[in-house]
Amino acid sequence: MSEVDQESNNTDESNADESLDETTLTVEDYKKIVSKLRKEAGSRRLANKDLDAKLEEYEKWKLSQMSEVDRVKSEKEAVERELAGYRREKLQTVVAAKVGLDEEYADLIVGDSEDEMITHAKSLKARLKPSANQSVMRPGARGKPVGGESYESKDAWFADLWRKG
């Protein structure tokens, strides 16, 4: 930034600071403040880009300094973490199927072992069950019972509708 730009910024800042002392701010004061904040945000974005590039360069240098054994170990650890995540997701899906919980809720199941996950899935299923005062799905407006056959789910209602259709 040239000296002229810095001087104009300093005068803008001092004018904005003076206007901040008043009890009311004009539209021009707000425009100056917003302009100043935008300039600061832009300079921070540029600085962050520079830092990201430096971080990437450092990571490459760090990898180049590792021995082949260390590099293979770090790659192996990363793959093992990823594999553990996949295994957990698969176990959650299997437990959800065992308990009869919808697959969409499988990711809500927690626990360190299969038994803990089954226990949690059962309690989750019990909480998701419609209560006695809630009606089951029937054909009608917005899930309100209108008579006729009752269905346990939207899928059952649609399957019956499709057969009749």
Phi, psi and omega in degrees: 000136181282168181294326180295317178297318180296320180295318180294323177295319180296319179291322177298317180296318181293322177295319179293320180294321178296319182288338177290335180290333180289162182282334179237146179250143178271170178299322179297321178298316179297320178298319178296317181296315180297318179300316179297316180294323178296319178298316179298316180296320178297317180294325178291322177299317178297318179296320179295322176299317178297317180294322177297318178296318179295321178296316179298318178297319179296318179299318178297317179297317181299317177295323180291333181277344180286150173284166181299322180295315179296320180296316180295321179297316181293322177295320179296317179298319179296317179294321179294321177297317179295318179296319179298322177297316179295318179297320179296316179299318179295317180296320177299318179294318179296315180296318179300319179293320179299318185278338182092023179272142178303143182298332180295340179262003184300324182288350178275348182285130179238161178146156181268336180234169180296321179298316178297320179294320179297316179299314180294320180296322178296317179292325177294318179296320179296323179288332182273349179294143176292142180284171184297329182277353176272137181277156174280165183293132175228157176295134181157189185277124172053035176077007178278133180295134179235008181104182181081202183287152175248149183233150181279337181210167177295325180296318179295319179296316181293320179299317179294319178298318181295319179295320182286330188305000000 
